[in-house]
Amino acid sequence: MSTSPPSEVTIEGQFYSGNDSSRRGAVLRSAAGVIIVDAGDTRLRLAHDDVTISPRIGNTPRYLHLPDDGVFETEDNAAVDQLSRQSRRGRGNRLLHALENHLGLILVAVVVTIATTGAAFVWGVPWAAQAVANALPNSIAEQVGDSTLTTLDSTWLEPSSLSEERQQALQAHFEPFLTPVAGKDLRVIFRSSPAIGANAMALPDGTMIFTDDLVNLAEDDNELTAILAHEIGHVAHNHGMKGMVQSSLTFWLIVMMTGDLSAFSDATVVVPAVMMSLSYSRDMEREADAYALKAMTDHDLDPTHFVTIMERLMAAHARTVPQRPRKALAGGTAFATCCRATRKRASASNALNRRPDRYSSDTFITGSTHDAIQTHQPVAASAIDKHVYKVFPNDMNAHQTVFGGMIMAKCDRLALVVAERHSGHVCVTAAVDSIHFRAPAKGNDTLLFSLALNRSWGSSMEIGARVEAENSYTGESRHILSAFFTFVALDENDNPVDVPAVEPETDDEKRRFNNAEIRREGRLETRKKLSERH
């Protein structure tokens, strides 16, 4: 910075002529309304209007753009700001820089941004999706329903193997419920689907699909009618079209916030988007449950039929989880609203099953989640076997071996999947036990994660994890990590809720089942001794 009189500004920097890429040391002086750039053999005399000053961004270098593509670069931001004031230009940029460096305003902006974004996803997206879905003509829903059914028939669904007599008997049984809703005619069709199993789904045009496995699973046709009432609830609330619009709006908002479609390859973007979609889906299921309750009471149908078929579906799904796709079936389409009987909803309906003479809409939907689920589930129903993770350079530590924290985090996430599959509830990590790193993993390795439930006690579950590193070129595999995770299942009020017991079948599963109790007793004994010392 110069020691010249206040009216004069002197700035040292680098000069680029615009004719080539070379740079030269230069001095810029401003006085009496004239700017002079002296770069040795080049001397420019310019008016303030000939110079364009780049905005200030923190303390990064500034650029003064000169005529004929010339550029003067400097790190003396204070002198450039003084030059800008002399020229009476750039007031907006100076104000913006002042705002950017005001900590209080930055915090306010962060809070407002987070609140606005949260409100947009929590309330804005569902409201807008409902408004758009209701504004769409029924002809759109018919087109979507037809195309979805065509896709399903060519991928997941096959012609029904039920006899014509059985199908006609069910159609007659369903007839009282099949009156038009929301301006849409209702119809029931039957399909076989070994891939989907026992299931039902409603399409946006009022078509409801029942699989043969679901029909065969029911012991009373009124149980199927209860499922039908639930699916009609999806049609009445236009969930098919609303779900399609909500998915599109969620995708669009995230792309607008990140500015890049490739952001969906980033887990920090994908996970929140998936969680929002699951939240919307749960809301729709609750609305369909409420509609089903009212429809059944209007037709003098005992709502406990719904509880019974839900519990039976729960048991059927537990047996077939490893072989069948999960919620996002529908051949990749977002248009089908699937009635997937979850353990959580079956458990929530148990209050109605215990007191069929005293029920309300709230009881039917939320129920009580503090009672133990009186079922035993096999280990295989929730286990993960050799989940593959390819090691990349960003996974390496300073010793050029795979970062142990990454492996632990991956184990924790996969253990959460096992816990939630088994319990049907939201679960949280309560403890991590006995993490043993037996050998390092290297850059050319592929990691294989295997996790299984060892035992459950009330609301808690122990999950064992084993990680192997497989050489991608030789196929050689070695055991690199073992660990035990304890998870606790929570209900909608964040209170612990009992989970199904574990039913070990193989000798190895029985060994792990018994060892889990030994570890638990050890943890409790250690906790007791530590508490006695305090």
N, C-alpha and C positions, 0 to 999 in steps of 0.2 A: 504494500500500500504506500502511496506517495505521501511526502511531507509538504506537498504543494498547498497553496491557499485553498480554503474551503470550496471555492467556486470551481476548482479544477480537480478532475479525477484522473488518476494514472493507474493503469492496470497492466500487470505483466501476464503474458500467456504465450500461446502458440498460434501461428498464422498458417492457414491453408489457402493457397491462391485459387483453387478451383480448377486449375489447369492440369495439375498432377496430384499425386498422393503424398508428396513430400511436405514436411512441416518445418517451420522456422520459428525461432524465438522472436517475439515481437512485443512491442509496448503500445498500448492504446491510451491516448490522452484526449480529454474532453475539456474544453474551455470556450467561453464566449459563444456557445451554440454551435461549435464546430468539433468534430471528432477526427483525430488524426491517428492513423495506424502506421507505425514505423517498424518494418520488418527487414532492415538492412537495405538491400537493393530495391525494395518495394516500399513506396510511401503513398498512402491513400488519404485524401482529405474529403470527408463526408459530412453530410448534414445528419441530424438526429433521425430524420424520417427515412434515411437510407439504411438504417441499422434495425434489425429485428432481434429482440432479446428473448431467449428461451425462458420458460417459466422456471422458477426455483423449486427443486425437489430435494429437500433436506440440504446436505452439503455436497451433493454431486456436482461435477464440473458444469459450467454454464457455457452456452454457445451463443455468439453474436453473429448473426447471418448478415453478410455484406453483399454488395452488388457483384454481379458476374460469378455467382456461386462461391464466393470467398467466405471463409469461416474463421472467427477468432475464438479460441478456446481458453478458458481460464478457470482456476479453482478459487479465485478471490470473489466469493459471493457477495461480501459486504460492499466491495467497490462497484460491482455490477448493479446492486440495489441502489447505490447512490447515483449511478449513471442513469438508471431508470427513472429516479425521481427528478433528475434534471430535465429529462426529456418529457416529463409529465405523462408518461405512458406506462402501462403495466400495473396500474393500480389494482386491477382485479386479481392479477397473479400474486401481488404482494399480500393482498387481503387473504387469498386462498392459502398462501404459505403460513400466514399468521394463524389461521384457523387450524391448519394441519399440525401445528406445533403447540396447540392449546390442549393440555392434558384433560381438563374438565370437559371440554367440548368433544374430545375423542371418546371419553368414557360414555358421555350421553349418547353419542352417535352409535356406539357399540350396543348399548342397552336398547335403543330404539330399533336398531336393525334386527337384533335377536328377537325382540318382542314382536316386531312386524312379521318376520319370517315364521315364527312359531304360530302366530295368529292365522297367517295365510294357510299353513298346512292343517292346523287343528280345526279351524272354523271356516276359513275361506274356501278351501278346496271342496269339502263336502257340500257347502251351501251352493257354490257355483255348479258343481257336478249335478246336484239335484235339480237346479233351475234349468240347466242345459238339457238334462235327460227328459224332464217334463215337457220342455218346449219342442222336442223332436217328435215328428209325426209317427204314428204307429207303423207306417209303411217302412220306416227305417229299421224299427225293431224287427219287423217281419223279414227284411233282407238279412239283417245280422243273424237272426235265428236260423234261417234257411242255410246260410253259408257256414254257420257253426256246426249245424247238424251234419251237413255234407262232409265237413272236415273230420268230425268225430267218427262218422261212419266209415271213412276211408283210413282211419288210423287206429283208434282205441276200441271202437264198437263193432260188434258182429250181430247178425240176425238172432233174435231171441230163440231159445230152444224150448220155451214154455209152450205147452199145447194151446191150440186155439180156444178150447173150452176154458182153460185156466185164465187166459188173457181176457176172454169175454166176461167171465165171472168177476174178475177184478174191476173191469170197466164198469160193470153194473154196480159194484160195491162203491166205487168212487163217484158215481153219477151225481149224488146230492151235493157234492162239493164243487163240481165242475161248471158252475155258473160264471159268466164273464166277469172279470175284474179289471178295473182301470181301462175299460174299453177293449180288452183283449179276450179272445176266445181261448179257453183252456182245453188242452188235450194231453193224454198220457200215452206214451209209447214205451215198449219194452225192448231191451237190447241185452245181449250177452257181452261180457267183457272180462275175461280172465285177468287182464292187466289191472283194471280198476277195482274189481271185486264188488263187494256189497256197497252200493252207493246209489244216490239219486241226485239229479241236478235239474235246475230250471233254466231254460233259455229265455232270452228277452221277449220273444214273441208269444209266450204262454205255453210253449211245449215243455213238458216235464218228462224226463227220462228215468225209468226205473231199471236197474240191472237185474238179471235173473238171480244173481247171488243174493241180492237184497230180498227179493220175493221169497226165495227158498229159506232165507234166514228167519223170516217172520213166522211165528207160531200162531198168530192171530191176524186176520186181514185188517182188523182195526189198528194194529200197529203200523201197517202200511198206510192206512188212512191218516194216521198222525203225521207220518213223514210227508204225505201229500199236502196236508194243511201247512206244514212248514214251507214246502216248496212254493205253494200258492202265495205265501207271504212274501217270498222273493219277487214274484211277478207283480203282486199288488203294490209293492214299494218301488217297482221299476229298478231293482237292484242290478239287473244285467246291464242295462244302459248306463246306470249311474256308476257302476264299477268300471266300465270301459272309459267313461269320461274322466273319472277320478284318476285312473292310471295315466291317461294322457296328460292331464293337468299336472300331476306330480312329476312326470318325466319332463314336461316343458318348464316347470318352475326350477327344477334342479339344473337343467341345461342353461336357463337364463342366468342363474346365480353363478354357475361355474364358467359359463361361456364356451364350453367345449363338450361335444358329444362323447369324446373319449374319457371324460370324467367318470363315466359309468363303469370303467374298468378299475376304478379306485375303490377299495373297500370302505374308505371313510365317506364316500358318497353313496355307494350301493346299500350299505347296511341301514342308514337312516331311511332311505327310500323304501326298502323292504319292510322295515318296521312300521312305517306309516301305512303301507298297503295292508299289512296284517291288522293294524288298528282299525282301518276302515272296514275290513272284512268282518272283524268281531262285532262291530256296530251293526252291520247288516244281519248277522246271524241272530243277534239279540232282538232286532226288529221282527225278523221272521218267526222267532220263538213266541213273541208276544202275539203276533197275528194268529199263530197256530193255536195258542191257548184259547183265544176268543172264539175262533172258528169251531174248535172242539166243544166248548161249552155251549155255543149256539146250537149245535147239533146233538146235544146230550151225549157226547162221547167222552168217556173217562180219560183225562189227560195222563193218567199213569201209563197208558199204552205208549206214549211218547218216551217216558222214562225207561220202560222195559226194552223197547227196541234200541234206544241209545246205548244202554248197558250191554246189550247183546252185540251191537256193532263195535263197541269198545273192545270187547273180548276178541271178536273176529279180526279187527285191525291189528291188535297186538300180536296175533299169530302170524300175520302176513306182511308186516311192515317191511322186512328186508326184501321181499319179492315184488313189491308193488310201488308205483310212483306215489308221491305224496300230494299235498293240496294242489300244487300247480299242475294239474293234469290237463284235460281238455285239449290235447293235441297242440299245445302251445298257444291256444286262443285265450283271450282275457274275457270272452263274452259269456261263458257259462258260469253260473253261480252254483258252486258245488256244496252239497250238504254233507260234509265230512263229519261223522259222529266222533267227537273228541272225548277223551276221558274227562276233561275239565267240565264240559257241558253235562255229561252224564252224572258226574259227581254233584254238580250244582243242582240237578233235578232230583236228587235223592230225598230232599226235604219234602217234596210233594209225594214221593213214593211212600214215605213213612206216615204222612198225615193226609190221605187223599180227600178227607172230608173238610179240610181247612186249607185252601190255597188261594193265592192272589196272583196277579200278573208279576209283581216283584219277586214273590217266592218262586214262581215257576222259572223265572229267568236267572235269578242269582242263587237261590237256594242256600245251602250251608256247606261250606267246604272244610269244616273242622272234623268231620267224621272220617274214620279210616275207610278206604276203599277196600271192600272185602273181596279182593281178587288176588291171585298169584299169577305173575307173568314170567315167562321164560327169559333167560338172559339174552338169547338171540333176537328177541323182539326189539331191543333198543341198541344192540351192539354195533360198533363201527369196526370193520375189518379191513386193514391195510389201506387206509385213506392215503392217497398219493400226493406228495408235495415235492416239486422239483426245485433244487437249490439253485439260486442265482447269485451273482456277485454281490448284490446289495445285502445278502444274508450273512456275509462273512465278517468276522471280527479282525482285530489287528494281527492275530496269529494265523490268519487265513484258514480258520476252521469255522464251521457254522456257529453263529451267535446263539449261546444257550438260552438266552431270554426269549428269542424268537420261538424256539422249540417249546419252551414252557408255555408261552402265550397260546401257541397253536393247540397244545394239549388241553389247556383250560377251555378253549372255545369248543373243541370237539367233545370234551367231557360234559359241557353244558348241553350239547345236543342229546347225548345219551340220557342225561338226567331228565330233560324235558320230554323226550320220547316216552320214558318210563312213567313219569308222574302225570303228564298232561297238564302241567302247571308251569308258570314262570319259576325259574330256579336261580339261586345265587350261590357263589362259591363261599363256603364256610371255613374250609381249611385245606391245606395242601401238605401232604405227608410224604416223607421218605423219598425225596427226589434224588435219584442216583444217576449221575452221568458216568456210564461205563466206558465209553469211548467217544472220541470226537467224530463229527461228520465233516466231510470235505467238499470241495467245490464241484466235483464230478459225481456227487451222490444224489440219489433220490430218496427222500424220507418216506417211510411207511408207518402210519399211525394206526394202532389197534387199541380200542377202548371198549370196556364192558363193565356192566354193573355187577359189583361183587355181592352187595347185601344192602338192605334198607332197614331202618329203624324209625318207626313213626313218620316223621317228616324229613328225615335225613337219609342220604344215600352215599355209599362209598363206590367210587368208580376207579378202576385200575387202568393205567395207561402203559403201553409198551411201544417204544419207537425203535425202528430198525433203519439202518442206512444201507441202501443197495447201490453198489457201483453200477452206474448207468451203462458201462461198456462191457464189464465182465459178468454182471449179474450176481456177483458175490454179495451176500447180505450179512450184516453183523448187528448185534443188539447194542444200542447206544444209550438208552434211557429207560428207566422205570419210575413210576410215580403213582401216588394215590390221592385222589381228590374227594373231598366231602362236600356235597351240595345239599341245600335245604330248599324244599318246595314251598312256595308262598301262594296265598289266595289273593283275591282282588284287593283286599285291604292290607296286603303285605304282612299277613299273619301266617305262621307255619301251618301247613296242611298235610295230613297224613297221605302217604303214597302206597301203591300196591306192594305187597311182599314179593321177594325174588324167589323164583323156583329153579334152583340149579338142576341141571339134567346130566351133564357129562361129569366124569371123574374130576377133570380140571376145574370145572365150575364149582363142584362141591368143595374141592380143596380151597379155592379162593373164597368161597362163602364162609368156611370155618375160620380161615386166617383173618378175614375181615373183622370177625368178632374179637379175636385176640388183639388186633391193632386198636379196636375201639376201646377195649378194656384198658389197654395201655395208655391211651390218650386220657381217659377219665381218671386213671390213677395218677398220672403226671399232673393233671389239673388239680386234683385234690391235694397232692403234696405241696404244690406251689402256693395254693390258697392257704394252707396251714402255716406256711412260713410268714405270711403277711397277717 
